Amino acid sequence: MANKRDYYDILGVGKDVTDDELKKAYRKLAKEHHPDANTDNKEAAEAKFKEVSEAYEVLSDSQKRQSYDRFRA
């Protein structure tokens, strides 16, 4: 995980984000970077979409989020 960006930065939220704010930020970015919506640069959009989805998956789960906050570099 040393070469990955901070999940909070990826989603553009702070550490004190609420679940509703987190979901809203994820949906906005997922829609913006969805590969089907970016036919001109599908590979870059897909990579960004996967990054956003991974960040949301970790931060939306309370146990994963606690572990991430505790052990991230």
Z-matrix of the N, CA and C atoms (Angstrom, degrees):
N
C 1 1.444
C 2 1.517 1 111.32
N 3 1.293 2 117.97 1 1.78
C 4 1.452 3 121.77 2 -177.42
C 5 1.525 4 112.64 3 -66.82
N 6 1.329 5 117.59 4 -29.34
C 7 1.456 6 119.56 5 -177.96
C 8 1.525 7 113.05 6 -95.06
N 9 1.310 8 118.99 7 6.60
C 10 1.456 9 122.47 8 -179.93
C 11 1.524 10 111.03 9 -97.60
N 12 1.313 11 114.24 10 151.19
C 13 1.460 12 120.22 11 176.06
C 14 1.525 13 110.61 12 -76.31
N 15 1.287 14 115.32 13 163.34
C 16 1.453 15 121.74 14 177.77
C 17 1.526 16 109.65 15 -66.79
N 18 1.312 17 117.70 16 131.85
C 19 1.460 18 122.10 17 -178.20
C 20 1.529 19 112.30 18 -60.59
N 21 1.311 20 117.20 19 -36.20
C 22 1.460 21 119.90 20 178.19
C 23 1.535 22 110.42 21 -64.76
N 24 1.322 23 117.04 22 -39.76
C 25 1.463 24 121.22 23 177.29
C 26 1.522 25 111.73 24 -65.89
N 27 1.327 26 116.28 25 -40.54
C 28 1.462 27 120.50 26 -179.70
C 29 1.525 28 110.28 27 -58.20
N 30 1.331 29 116.57 28 -42.69
C 31 1.458 30 120.66 29 -178.69
C 32 1.527 31 112.99 30 -87.85
N 33 1.319 32 117.36 31 -7.17
C 34 1.461 33 120.96 32 177.77
C 35 1.514 34 113.41 33 70.03
N 36 1.320 35 116.72 34 37.38
C 37 1.462 36 122.08 35 -179.24
C 38 1.526 37 109.85 36 -127.68
N 39 1.324 38 115.87 37 164.30
C 40 1.457 39 121.36 38 177.05
C 41 1.518 40 111.09 39 -92.36
N 42 1.329 41 116.21 40 170.54
C 43 1.470 42 120.97 41 -178.83
C 44 1.523 43 112.51 42 -65.38
N 45 1.316 44 117.37 43 -23.34
C 46 1.462 45 121.03 44 -177.80
C 47 1.533 46 112.52 45 -94.98
N 48 1.325 47 116.88 46 22.74
C 49 1.460 48 122.25 47 -177.38
C 50 1.532 49 110.89 48 -66.04
N 51 1.330 50 115.75 49 142.02
C 52 1.463 51 120.46 50 175.94
C 53 1.532 52 109.08 51 -83.88
N 54 1.317 53 116.03 52 165.77
C 55 1.463 54 120.33 53 179.26
C 56 1.526 55 111.79 54 -60.81
N 57 1.338 56 116.68 55 -40.18
C 58 1.461 57 120.29 56 -179.87
C 59 1.528 58 111.62 57 -66.52
N 60 1.325 59 116.67 58 -41.72
C 61 1.468 60 120.43 59 178.62
C 62 1.528 61 110.72 60 -66.05
N 63 1.321 62 116.18 61 -37.93
C 64 1.462 63 121.61 62 178.34
C 65 1.529 64 110.49 63 -62.89
N 66 1.305 65 115.93 64 -46.56
C 67 1.464 66 121.52 65 179.87
C 68 1.536 67 110.52 66 -62.67
N 69 1.324 68 116.86 67 -42.16
C 70 1.461 69 121.41 68 -179.67
C 71 1.535 70 110.86 69 -64.00
N 72 1.328 71 116.93 70 -43.26
C 73 1.467 72 121.36 71 179.08
C 74 1.521 73 110.62 72 -64.61
N 75 1.333 74 116.47 73 -41.98
C 76 1.465 75 120.64 74 179.12
C 77 1.524 76 111.18 75 -62.83
N 78 1.300 77 116.88 76 -48.72
C 79 1.466 78 120.24 77 -177.62
C 80 1.523 79 111.80 78 -61.10
N 81 1.315 80 116.29 79 -40.06
C 82 1.466 81 120.20 80 178.86
C 83 1.531 82 110.65 81 -62.13
N 84 1.337 83 116.07 82 -48.37
C 85 1.469 84 119.96 83 -178.59
C 86 1.527 85 112.19 84 -70.39
N 87 1.321 86 117.32 85 -36.54
C 88 1.463 87 120.40 86 179.14
C 89 1.523 88 110.41 87 -64.19
N 90 1.302 89 116.47 88 -41.47
C 91 1.467 90 120.44 89 178.29
C 92 1.527 91 110.88 90 -66.19
N 93 1.314 92 115.83 91 -41.31
C 94 1.466 93 121.74 92 -178.75
C 95 1.530 94 112.09 93 -66.12
N 96 1.323 95 117.71 94 -37.22
C 97 1.466 96 121.90 95 -174.09
C 98 1.527 97 114.01 96 -106.86
N 99 1.313 98 117.64 97 11.55
C 100 1.462 99 119.61 98 -179.91
C 101 1.533 100 109.60 99 -65.08
N 102 1.329 101 117.65 100 132.64
C 103 1.481 102 120.80 101 -177.62
C 104 1.527 103 113.98 102 -56.93
N 105 1.317 104 118.18 103 -33.71
C 106 1.466 105 120.37 104 179.80
C 107 1.530 106 112.31 105 -69.19
N 108 1.323 107 116.87 106 -24.17
C 109 1.459 108 121.06 107 179.20
C 110 1.525 109 111.99 108 -89.07
N 111 1.314 110 117.60 109 -9.71
C 112 1.464 111 122.49 110 -177.77
C 113 1.523 112 109.99 111 -124.65
N 114 1.299 113 115.95 112 67.73
C 115 1.463 114 120.25 113 -175.74
C 116 1.520 115 112.75 114 -69.25
N 117 1.333 116 118.21 115 -23.64
C 118 1.459 117 120.55 116 -179.56
C 119 1.520 118 112.87 117 -74.75
N 120 1.332 119 118.34 118 -28.04
C 121 1.467 120 121.80 119 179.42
C 122 1.526 121 108.92 120 -139.46
N 123 1.299 122 114.84 121 63.45
C 124 1.463 123 121.93 122 -172.20
C 125 1.532 124 113.34 123 -62.79
N 126 1.335 125 118.18 124 -39.80
C 127 1.467 126 120.58 125 -176.80
C 128 1.524 127 112.14 126 -67.27
N 129 1.322 128 117.38 127 -42.72
C 130 1.465 129 120.64 128 178.45
C 131 1.519 130 110.25 129 -66.68
N 132 1.319 131 116.25 130 -40.67
C 133 1.466 132 120.37 131 178.72
C 134 1.522 133 110.72 132 -63.77
N 135 1.327 134 116.38 133 -40.60
C 136 1.462 135 120.34 134 179.63
C 137 1.528 136 111.30 135 -63.96
N 138 1.323 137 117.02 136 -40.55
C 139 1.465 138 121.05 137 179.09
C 140 1.530 139 110.51 138 -64.16
N 141 1.327 140 116.73 139 -44.49
C 142 1.462 141 120.79 140 179.47
C 143 1.524 142 110.56 141 -66.87
N 144 1.333 143 116.83 142 -39.81
C 145 1.460 144 121.80 143 178.25
C 146 1.525 145 110.67 144 -60.43
N 147 1.319 146 117.35 145 -43.64
C 148 1.468 147 121.63 146 178.51
C 149 1.526 148 110.78 147 -63.84
N 150 1.332 149 117.01 148 -40.67
C 151 1.462 150 121.59 149 179.19
C 152 1.532 151 110.38 150 -63.14
N 153 1.319 152 116.60 151 -44.90
C 154 1.464 153 121.52 152 179.07
C 155 1.528 154 110.34 153 -64.05
N 156 1.314 155 117.03 154 -42.47
C 157 1.465 156 121.38 155 -179.73
C 158 1.525 157 111.73 156 -64.81
N 159 1.324 158 116.47 157 -40.88
C 160 1.469 159 120.55 158 178.11
C 161 1.527 160 110.83 159 -63.50
N 162 1.318 161 116.63 160 -43.52
C 163 1.464 162 120.62 161 179.33
C 164 1.528 163 110.46 162 -61.98
N 165 1.321 164 116.37 163 -43.67
C 166 1.463 165 119.76 164 -179.87
C 167 1.528 166 111.44 165 -66.69
N 168 1.318 167 116.87 166 -39.29
C 169 1.459 168 120.80 167 179.77
C 170 1.529 169 110.97 168 -58.45
N 171 1.308 170 116.73 169 -42.36
C 172 1.467 171 120.65 170 -179.25
C 173 1.528 172 111.10 171 -73.85
N 174 1.313 173 117.42 172 -47.23
C 175 1.459 174 119.84 173 -174.42
C 176 1.523 175 113.92 174 -74.92
N 177 1.318 176 118.02 175 -22.30
C 178 1.461 177 119.76 176 -179.24
C 179 1.530 178 112.69 177 -81.98
N 180 1.306 179 117.47 178 -17.69
C 181 1.465 180 122.43 179 177.76
C 182 1.526 181 108.20 180 -95.71
N 183 1.318 182 117.73 181 119.29
C 184 1.465 183 120.73 182 -172.91
C 185 1.529 184 113.24 183 -60.13
N 186 1.327 185 117.98 184 -38.39
C 187 1.468 186 119.95 185 179.94
C 188 1.534 187 111.31 186 -70.58
N 189 1.321 188 116.28 187 -43.44
C 190 1.464 189 119.69 188 178.42
C 191 1.529 190 110.31 189 -64.40
N 192 1.331 191 115.86 190 -37.85
C 193 1.469 192 120.13 191 -179.98
C 194 1.524 193 111.10 192 -65.65
N 195 1.329 194 116.90 193 -41.66
C 196 1.466 195 120.13 194 178.03
C 197 1.521 196 110.41 195 -61.57
N 198 1.321 197 116.60 196 -45.31
C 199 1.466 198 120.69 197 178.82
C 200 1.522 199 110.88 198 -62.95
N 201 1.322 200 116.86 199 -43.60
C 202 1.460 201 121.16 200 179.38
C 203 1.528 202 110.51 201 -60.78
N 204 1.322 203 116.61 202 -47.02
C 205 1.468 204 120.32 203 179.97
C 206 1.519 205 111.39 204 -63.21
N 207 1.310 206 117.34 205 -35.19
C 208 1.454 207 121.29 206 -177.12
C 209 1.531 208 111.89 207 -75.22
N 210 1.325 209 117.43 208 -39.78
C 211 1.464 210 120.49 209 -169.68
C 212 1.517 211 116.04 210 -108.36
N 213 1.304 212 118.86 211 -2.26
C 214 1.473 213 118.12 212 -178.72
C 215 1.515 214 110.71 213 -70.45
N 216 1.296 215 114.15 214 153.15
C 217 1.468 216 120.30 215 -175.66
C 218 1.504 217 112.29 216 -78.52
